[in-house]
Amino acid sequence: MKRTQQIAIWGSLGGMVLAALIAGCGGGATSAVGPPGGGGGHPSPSPSPSVSPSPGPTPVLIGNLNVALSGAYPTQVEGAAANAEVDFTCGCTGVAGTGTADVSGNFNIVTDSTPVPTPNPSYTIVPGRNYVVIGTSTLGTGGRAQAWTMVFAGNDTTRNQYLSGSNSSDPITAAVALYVFANSSGSSIAFDDWNFATLQGFYTHLQTAPTSSETTLLNDIVLQQEAGKWMYPAKPRWRPLRIKNPTIAADLAAVKAGDPSNVPTPCPTPGGGGPAVCTSPFPTP
Protein backbone atom coordinates (compact mmCIF):
# COMPACT_ATOMS: atom_id res chain seq x y z
CA MET A 1 0.00 0.00 0.00
CA LYS A 2 1.13 3.55 -0.64
CA ARG A 3 2.47 5.89 2.04
CA THR A 4 -0.67 8.00 1.87
CA GLN A 5 -2.70 4.87 2.51
CA GLN A 6 -1.10 3.53 5.67
CA ILE A 7 -1.84 5.51 8.81
CA ALA A 8 -5.50 4.57 9.28
CA ILE A 9 -4.66 0.94 9.85
CA TRP A 10 -1.66 1.55 12.05
CA GLY A 11 -3.74 2.38 15.09
CA SER A 12 -4.62 -1.30 15.32
CA LEU A 13 -1.12 -2.56 14.75
CA GLY A 14 0.34 -1.48 18.09
CA GLY A 15 3.99 -2.40 18.38
CA MET A 16 4.40 -2.81 14.63
CA VAL A 17 4.41 0.98 14.17
CA LEU A 18 8.04 1.37 15.20
CA ALA A 19 9.14 -1.13 12.59
CA ALA A 20 7.04 0.52 9.89
CA LEU A 21 8.54 3.94 10.57
CA ILE A 22 11.92 2.70 9.43
CA ALA A 23 10.62 1.85 5.98
CA GLY A 24 11.50 4.31 3.23
CA CYS A 25 8.21 6.17 3.50
CA GLY A 26 6.62 4.97 6.71
CA GLY A 27 4.76 7.22 9.08
CA GLY A 28 3.60 10.32 7.21
CA ALA A 29 1.18 12.54 9.07
CA THR A 30 -1.36 12.54 6.24
CA SER A 31 -1.42 8.81 5.56
CA ALA A 32 -4.70 6.92 5.35
CA VAL A 33 -6.27 3.88 3.76
CA GLY A 34 -7.61 4.54 0.29
CA PRO A 35 -7.13 4.21 -3.47
CA PRO A 36 -3.86 4.99 -5.25
CA GLY A 37 -2.65 8.56 -4.93
CA GLY A 38 0.65 10.42 -4.94
CA GLY A 39 3.01 7.76 -6.15
CA GLY A 40 0.00 6.10 -7.69
CA GLY A 41 0.65 2.48 -6.80
CA HIS A 42 0.14 -0.22 -4.19
CA PRO A 43 3.60 -0.92 -2.75
CA SER A 44 4.36 -3.96 -0.64
CA PRO A 45 3.89 -3.64 3.13
CA SER A 46 6.78 -2.11 5.06
CA PRO A 47 9.29 -4.77 6.08
CA SER A 48 10.85 -5.32 9.47
CA PRO A 49 13.79 -2.92 9.99
CA SER A 50 16.31 -5.75 9.91
CA VAL A 51 14.79 -7.94 7.21
CA SER A 52 14.64 -7.32 3.45
CA PRO A 53 11.25 -7.94 1.82
CA SER A 54 11.19 -11.69 1.24
CA PRO A 55 9.42 -13.31 -0.45
CA GLY A 56 8.49 -10.55 -2.86
CA PRO A 57 10.00 -7.96 -5.19
CA THR A 58 13.23 -6.13 -4.37
CA PRO A 59 13.04 -2.65 -5.90
CA VAL A 60 16.19 -0.66 -6.58
CA LEU A 61 16.74 2.91 -7.70
CA ILE A 62 19.20 3.34 -10.56
CA GLY A 63 20.43 6.28 -12.59
CA ASN A 64 23.29 8.57 -13.49
CA LEU A 65 24.16 11.89 -11.85
CA ASN A 66 25.76 14.85 -13.62
CA VAL A 67 26.53 18.47 -12.79
CA ALA A 68 27.35 21.47 -14.93
CA LEU A 69 31.06 22.29 -15.10
CA SER A 70 31.03 25.34 -17.35
CA GLY A 71 28.85 27.36 -19.71
CA ALA A 72 25.26 28.56 -19.40
CA TYR A 73 21.94 26.81 -19.86
CA PRO A 74 21.06 25.21 -22.26
CA THR A 75 24.57 24.75 -23.69
CA GLN A 76 26.37 24.00 -20.43
CA VAL A 77 29.15 21.41 -20.30
CA GLU A 78 28.33 18.64 -17.85
CA GLY A 79 30.43 16.05 -16.10
CA ALA A 80 29.77 12.99 -13.98
CA ALA A 81 29.16 13.53 -10.28
CA ALA A 82 31.88 11.01 -9.51
CA ASN A 83 31.77 9.36 -6.09
CA ALA A 84 28.94 11.67 -5.03
CA GLU A 85 27.12 11.17 -1.75
CA VAL A 86 23.62 10.07 -2.79
CA ASP A 87 20.66 10.82 -0.51
CA PHE A 88 17.20 9.51 -1.40
CA THR A 89 13.87 9.88 0.36
CA CYS A 90 10.14 9.97 -0.27
CA GLY A 91 9.95 12.87 2.20
CA CYS A 92 7.53 11.22 4.59
CA THR A 93 9.71 11.47 7.70
CA GLY A 94 12.92 13.24 8.68
CA VAL A 95 14.98 10.24 7.60
CA ALA A 96 16.60 9.50 4.25
CA GLY A 97 18.71 6.70 2.86
CA THR A 98 22.25 7.38 1.73
CA GLY A 99 24.82 5.74 -0.53
CA THR A 100 27.61 6.61 -2.96
CA ALA A 101 27.76 7.00 -6.73
CA ASP A 102 30.59 5.36 -8.67
CA VAL A 103 33.33 7.16 -10.60
CA SER A 104 30.94 7.69 -13.53
CA GLY A 105 28.17 9.16 -11.37
CA ASN A 106 26.07 5.99 -11.54
CA PHE A 107 23.95 5.06 -8.52
CA ASN A 108 22.35 1.69 -7.79
CA ILE A 109 20.37 1.69 -4.57
CA VAL A 110 19.30 -1.64 -3.12
CA THR A 111 16.18 -2.19 -1.02
CA ASP A 112 17.78 -1.65 2.41
CA SER A 113 20.31 1.15 2.78
CA THR A 114 22.10 3.17 5.45
CA PRO A 115 19.78 5.80 6.95
CA VAL A 116 20.68 9.41 7.68
CA PRO A 117 20.52 10.41 10.45
CA THR A 118 21.34 6.96 11.75
CA PRO A 119 19.10 5.91 14.65
CA ASN A 120 17.72 2.95 12.68
CA PRO A 121 19.35 -0.14 11.16
CA SER A 122 18.21 0.58 7.58
CA TYR A 123 16.17 2.75 5.23
CA THR A 124 13.90 0.67 3.02
CA ILE A 125 12.89 1.49 -0.56
CA VAL A 126 9.24 0.51 -1.12
CA PRO A 127 7.76 0.02 -4.61
CA GLY A 128 5.03 2.44 -5.61
CA ARG A 129 6.61 5.53 -4.06
CA ASN A 130 8.30 8.65 -5.42
CA TYR A 131 11.86 9.32 -4.29
CA VAL A 132 13.86 12.53 -4.57
CA VAL A 133 17.51 11.64 -5.26
CA ILE A 134 20.25 14.17 -4.44
CA GLY A 135 23.88 13.62 -5.38
CA THR A 136 26.38 15.90 -3.63
CA SER A 137 29.81 15.87 -5.27
CA THR A 138 33.10 17.66 -4.63
CA LEU A 139 32.83 19.46 -7.97
CA GLY A 140 32.35 23.17 -8.59
CA THR A 141 34.21 26.12 -7.12
CA GLY A 142 32.76 25.50 -3.67
CA GLY A 143 33.11 21.72 -3.85
CA ARG A 144 29.42 21.00 -3.16
CA ALA A 145 27.89 20.73 -6.62
CA GLN A 146 24.60 18.85 -6.53
CA ALA A 147 22.66 16.76 -9.03
CA TRP A 148 18.92 16.33 -8.35
CA THR A 149 16.34 13.99 -9.86
CA MET A 150 13.32 11.84 -8.94
CA VAL A 151 12.48 8.17 -9.39
CA PHE A 152 9.20 6.27 -9.04
CA ALA A 153 10.16 2.88 -7.61
CA GLY A 154 8.71 -0.15 -9.37
CA ASN A 155 8.63 -3.77 -8.27
CA ASP A 156 11.89 -4.14 -10.19
CA THR A 157 14.09 -1.85 -12.25
CA THR A 158 12.19 -2.60 -15.46
CA ARG A 159 9.10 -0.99 -13.91
CA ASN A 160 10.78 2.11 -12.49
CA GLN A 161 9.60 5.44 -13.86
CA TYR A 162 11.97 8.34 -14.51
CA LEU A 163 11.64 12.02 -15.33
CA SER A 164 13.91 11.54 -18.35
CA GLY A 165 14.06 8.39 -20.45
CA SER A 166 17.55 7.32 -19.43
CA ASN A 167 17.34 8.62 -15.85
CA SER A 168 20.45 10.68 -16.39
CA SER A 169 20.16 13.85 -14.31
CA ASP A 170 20.28 17.27 -15.94
CA PRO A 171 19.17 20.83 -15.03
CA ILE A 172 15.57 19.95 -15.89
CA THR A 173 15.39 16.91 -13.60
CA ALA A 174 16.91 19.14 -10.94
CA ALA A 175 14.25 21.80 -11.53
CA VAL A 176 11.42 19.26 -11.12
CA ALA A 177 12.90 17.68 -7.99
CA LEU A 178 13.68 21.05 -6.45
CA TYR A 179 10.13 22.26 -7.15
CA VAL A 180 8.65 19.21 -5.41
CA PHE A 181 11.10 19.61 -2.50
CA ALA A 182 10.30 23.31 -2.08
CA ASN A 183 6.54 22.82 -2.23
CA SER A 184 6.54 19.89 0.18
CA SER A 185 8.89 21.26 2.85
CA GLY A 186 7.39 22.66 6.03
CA SER A 187 4.08 20.87 5.49
CA SER A 188 2.48 17.43 5.84
CA ILE A 189 3.01 16.90 2.08
CA ALA A 190 5.55 14.24 1.14
CA PHE A 191 7.45 13.90 -2.11
CA ASP A 192 5.31 10.81 -2.59
CA ASP A 193 2.10 12.89 -2.57
CA TRP A 194 2.67 14.05 -6.15
CA ASN A 195 1.45 12.18 -9.22
CA PHE A 196 4.64 11.06 -10.93
CA ALA A 197 2.96 11.15 -14.35
CA THR A 198 2.28 14.86 -13.76
CA LEU A 199 5.92 15.41 -12.81
CA GLN A 200 6.97 13.75 -16.06
CA GLY A 201 4.69 16.20 -17.86
CA PHE A 202 6.32 19.11 -16.02
CA TYR A 203 9.73 17.85 -17.18
CA THR A 204 8.48 17.87 -20.79
CA HIS A 205 7.09 21.38 -20.37
CA LEU A 206 10.40 22.69 -19.02
CA GLN A 207 12.24 20.95 -21.83
CA THR A 208 10.07 22.29 -24.66
CA ALA A 209 8.38 25.54 -23.59
CA PRO A 210 9.77 27.04 -20.37
CA THR A 211 8.55 30.45 -19.26
CA SER A 212 10.99 33.24 -18.46
CA SER A 213 10.92 32.48 -14.72
CA GLU A 214 11.44 28.78 -15.42
CA THR A 215 14.36 29.57 -17.73
CA THR A 216 15.87 31.69 -14.96
CA LEU A 217 15.59 28.72 -12.60
CA LEU A 218 17.26 26.39 -15.10
CA ASN A 219 20.10 28.83 -15.72
CA ASP A 220 20.63 29.39 -11.98
CA ILE A 221 20.74 25.63 -11.40
CA VAL A 222 23.63 25.47 -13.86
CA LEU A 223 25.37 28.45 -12.24
CA GLN A 224 24.93 27.03 -8.72
CA GLN A 225 26.37 23.70 -9.84
CA GLU A 226 29.37 25.45 -11.36
CA ALA A 227 29.80 27.43 -8.14
CA GLY A 228 29.67 24.17 -6.18
CA LYS A 229 26.83 25.23 -3.87
CA TRP A 230 24.13 23.17 -2.20
CA MET A 231 20.79 23.82 -3.89
CA TYR A 232 18.36 22.97 -1.08
CA PRO A 233 15.41 25.41 -1.26
CA ALA A 234 14.82 24.62 2.42
CA LYS A 235 16.88 22.85 5.05
CA PRO A 236 16.67 19.08 4.55
CA ARG A 237 15.24 17.45 7.64
CA TRP A 238 17.68 14.55 7.44
CA ARG A 239 20.73 16.88 7.23
CA PRO A 240 19.72 19.85 9.42
CA LEU A 241 23.20 21.41 9.43
CA ARG A 242 22.99 22.13 5.72
CA ILE A 243 21.64 25.49 4.63
CA LYS A 244 19.12 26.51 2.01
CA ASN A 245 20.13 28.21 -1.22
CA PRO A 246 18.35 31.61 -1.34
CA THR A 247 18.84 32.00 -5.11
CA ILE A 248 17.16 28.68 -5.88
CA ALA A 249 14.45 29.29 -3.27
CA ALA A 250 13.60 32.66 -4.84
CA ASP A 251 13.57 31.19 -8.35
CA LEU A 252 11.19 28.43 -7.29
CA ALA A 253 8.86 30.93 -5.62
CA ALA A 254 8.77 32.92 -8.88
CA VAL A 255 7.99 29.77 -10.87
CA LYS A 256 5.13 28.89 -8.52
CA ALA A 257 3.76 32.44 -8.76
CA GLY A 258 3.72 32.25 -12.56
CA ASP A 259 1.16 30.58 -14.78
CA PRO A 260 -0.57 27.91 -12.60
CA SER A 261 -1.34 25.83 -15.69
CA ASN A 262 2.39 25.14 -16.11
CA VAL A 263 3.29 23.83 -12.68
CA PRO A 264 2.31 20.58 -10.92
CA THR A 265 0.46 20.44 -7.63
CA PRO A 266 0.26 17.71 -4.98
CA CYS A 267 -2.55 15.23 -5.27
CA PRO A 268 -5.62 16.72 -3.53
CA THR A 269 -6.95 15.62 -0.18
CA PRO A 270 -10.76 15.33 0.13
CA GLY A 271 -12.36 18.22 1.99
CA GLY A 272 -13.58 15.95 4.75
CA GLY A 273 -10.14 14.48 5.27
CA GLY A 274 -8.64 11.21 4.13
CA PRO A 275 -5.94 10.17 1.70
CA ALA A 276 -4.57 12.25 -1.13
CA VAL A 277 -6.14 10.98 -4.34
CA CYS A 278 -4.52 11.34 -7.77
CA THR A 279 -6.41 11.29 -11.02
CA SER A 280 -5.35 8.87 -13.74
CA PRO A 281 -2.95 8.40 -15.40
CA PHE A 282 -0.44 7.47 -12.75
CA PRO A 283 2.25 4.79 -12.71
CA THR A 284 1.85 1.47 -10.94
CA PRO A 285 4.71 -0.50 -9.46
C-alpha positions in Angstrom: 0.0 0.0 0.0 1.1 3.5 -0.6 2.5 5.9 2.0 -0.7 8.0 1.9 -2.7 4.9 2.5 -1.1 3.5 5.7 -1.8 5.5 8.8 -5.5 4.6 9.3 -4.7 0.9 9.8 -1.7 1.5 12.1 -3.7 2.4 15.1 -4.6 -1.3 15.3 -1.1 -2.6 14.8 0.3 -1.5 18.1 4.0 -2.4 18.4 4.4 -2.8 14.6 4.4 1.0 14.2 8.0 1.4 15.2 9.1 -1.1 12.6 7.0 0.5 9.9 8.5 3.9 10.6 11.9 2.7 9.4 10.6 1.9 6.0 11.5 4.3 3.2 8.2 6.2 3.5 6.6 5.0 6.7 4.8 7.2 9.1 3.6 10.3 7.2 1.2 12.5 9.1 -1.4 12.5 6.2 -1.4 8.8 5.6 -4.7 6.9 5.4 -6.3 3.9 3.8 -7.6 4.5 0.3 -7.1 4.2 -3.5 -3.9 5.0 -5.2 -2.7 8.6 -4.9 0.7 10.4 -4.9 3.0 7.8 -6.2 0.0 6.1 -7.7 0.6 2.5 -6.8 0.1 -0.2 -4.2 3.6 -0.9 -2.8 4.4 -4.0 -0.6 3.9 -3.6 3.1 6.8 -2.1 5.1 9.3 -4.8 6.1 10.9 -5.3 9.5 13.8 -2.9 10.0 16.3 -5.8 9.9 14.8 -7.9 7.2 14.6 -7.3 3.5 11.2 -7.9 1.8 11.2 -11.7 1.2 9.4 -13.3 -0.4 8.5 -10.5 -2.9 10.0 -8.0 -5.2 13.2 -6.1 -4.4 13.0 -2.6 -5.9 16.2 -0.7 -6.6 16.7 2.9 -7.7 19.2 3.3 -10.6 20.4 6.3 -12.6 23.3 8.6 -13.5 24.2 11.9 -11.9 25.8 14.8 -13.6 26.5 18.5 -12.8 27.4 21.5 -14.9 31.1 22.3 -15.1 31.0 25.3 -17.3 28.9 27.4 -19.7 25.3 28.6 -19.4 21.9 26.8 -19.9 21.1 25.2 -22.3 24.6 24.8 -23.7 26.4 24.0 -20.4 29.1 21.4 -20.3 28.3 18.6 -17.9 30.4 16.1 -16.1 29.8 13.0 -14.0 29.2 13.5 -10.3 31.9 11.0 -9.5 31.8 9.4 -6.1 28.9 11.7 -5.0 27.1 11.2 -1.8 23.6 10.1 -2.8 20.7 10.8 -0.5 17.2 9.5 -1.4 13.9 9.9 0.4 10.1 10.0 -0.3 10.0 12.9 2.2 7.5 11.2 4.6 9.7 11.5 7.7 12.9 13.2 8.7 15.0 10.2 7.6 16.6 9.5 4.2 18.7 6.7 2.9 22.2 7.4 1.7 24.8 5.7 -0.5 27.6 6.6 -3.0 27.8 7.0 -6.7 30.6 5.4 -8.7 33.3 7.2 -10.6 30.9 7.7 -13.5 28.2 9.2 -11.4 26.1 6.0 -11.5 24.0 5.1 -8.5 22.4 1.7 -7.8 20.4 1.7 -4.6 19.3 -1.6 -3.1 16.2 -2.2 -1.0 17.8 -1.6 2.4 20.3 1.1 2.8 22.1 3.2 5.4 19.8 5.8 7.0 20.7 9.4 7.7 20.5 10.4 10.4 21.3 7.0 11.7 19.1 5.9 14.6 17.7 2.9 12.7 19.3 -0.1 11.2 18.2 0.6 7.6 16.2 2.7 5.2 13.9 0.7 3.0 12.9 1.5 -0.6 9.2 0.5 -1.1 7.8 0.0 -4.6 5.0 2.4 -5.6 6.6 5.5 -4.1 8.3 8.6 -5.4 11.9 9.3 -4.3 13.9 12.5 -4.6 17.5 11.6 -5.3 20.3 14.2 -4.4 23.9 13.6 -5.4 26.4 15.9 -3.6 29.8 15.9 -5.3 33.1 17.7 -4.6 32.8 19.5 -8.0 32.4 23.2 -8.6 34.2 26.1 -7.1 32.8 25.5 -3.7 33.1 21.7 -3.9 29.4 21.0 -3.2 27.9 20.7 -6.6 24.6 18.8 -6.5 22.7 16.8 -9.0 18.9 16.3 -8.4 16.3 14.0 -9.9 13.3 11.8 -8.9 12.5 8.2 -9.4 9.2 6.3 -9.0 10.2 2.9 -7.6 8.7 -0.2 -9.4 8.6 -3.8 -8.3 11.9 -4.1 -10.2 14.1 -1.9 -12.2 12.2 -2.6 -15.5 9.1 -1.0 -13.9 10.8 2.1 -12.5 9.6 5.4 -13.9 12.0 8.3 -14.5 11.6 12.0 -15.3 13.9 11.5 -18.3 14.1 8.4 -20.5 17.6 7.3 -19.4 17.3 8.6 -15.9 20.4 10.7 -16.4 20.2 13.9 -14.3 20.3 17.3 -15.9 19.2 20.8 -15.0 15.6 19.9 -15.9 15.4 16.9 -13.6 16.9 19.1 -10.9 14.2 21.8 -11.5 11.4 19.3 -11.1 12.9 17.7 -8.0 13.7 21.1 -6.4 10.1 22.3 -7.2 8.7 19.2 -5.4 11.1 19.6 -2.5 10.3 23.3 -2.1 6.5 22.8 -2.2 6.5 19.9 0.2 8.9 21.3 2.8 7.4 22.7 6.0 4.1 20.9 5.5 2.5 17.4 5.8 3.0 16.9 2.1 5.6 14.2 1.1 7.5 13.9 -2.1 5.3 10.8 -2.6 2.1 12.9 -2.6 2.7 14.0 -6.2 1.4 12.2 -9.2 4.6 11.1 -10.9 3.0 11.2 -14.3 2.3 14.9 -13.8 5.9 15.4 -12.8 7.0 13.8 -16.1 4.7 16.2 -17.9 6.3 19.1 -16.0 9.7 17.9 -17.2 8.5 17.9 -20.8 7.1 21.4 -20.4 10.4 22.7 -19.0 12.2 20.9 -21.8 10.1 22.3 -24.7 8.4 25.5 -23.6 9.8 27.0 -20.4 8.5 30.4 -19.3 11.0 33.2 -18.5 10.9 32.5 -14.7 11.4 28.8 -15.4 14.4 29.6 -17.7 15.9 31.7 -15.0 15.6 28.7 -12.6 17.3 26.4 -15.1 20.1 28.8 -15.7 20.6 29.4 -12.0 20.7 25.6 -11.4 23.6 25.5 -13.9 25.4 28.4 -12.2 24.9 27.0 -8.7 26.4 23.7 -9.8 29.4 25.5 -11.4 29.8 27.4 -8.1 29.7 24.2 -6.2 26.8 25.2 -3.9 24.1 23.2 -2.2 20.8 23.8 -3.9 18.4 23.0 -1.1 15.4 25.4 -1.3 14.8 24.6 2.4 16.9 22.9 5.1 16.7 19.1 4.5 15.2 17.4 7.6 17.7 14.6 7.4 20.7 16.9 7.2 19.7 19.9 9.4 23.2 21.4 9.4 23.0 22.1 5.7 21.6 25.5 4.6 19.1 26.5 2.0 20.1 28.2 -1.2 18.4 31.6 -1.3 18.8 32.0 -5.1 17.2 28.7 -5.9 14.4 29.3 -3.3 13.6 32.7 -4.8 13.6 31.2 -8.3 11.2 28.4 -7.3 8.9 30.9 -5.6 8.8 32.9 -8.9 8.0 29.8 -10.9 5.1 28.9 -8.5 3.8 32.4 -8.8 3.7 32.2 -12.6 1.2 30.6 -14.8 -0.6 27.9 -12.6 -1.3 25.8 -15.7 2.4 25.1 -16.1 3.3 23.8 -12.7 2.3 20.6 -10.9 0.5 20.4 -7.6 0.3 17.7 -5.0 -2.6 15.2 -5.3 -5.6 16.7 -3.5 -6.9 15.6 -0.2 -10.8 15.3 0.1 -12.4 18.2 2.0 -13.6 16.0 4.8 -10.1 14.5 5.3 -8.6 11.2 4.1 -5.9 10.2 1.7 -4.6 12.2 -1.1 -6.1 11.0 -4.3 -4.5 11.3 -7.8 -6.4 11.3 -11.0 -5.3 8.9 -13.7 -2.9 8.4 -15.4 -0.4 7.5 -12.7 2.2 4.8 -12.7 1.8 1.5 -10.9 4.7 -0.5 -9.5 
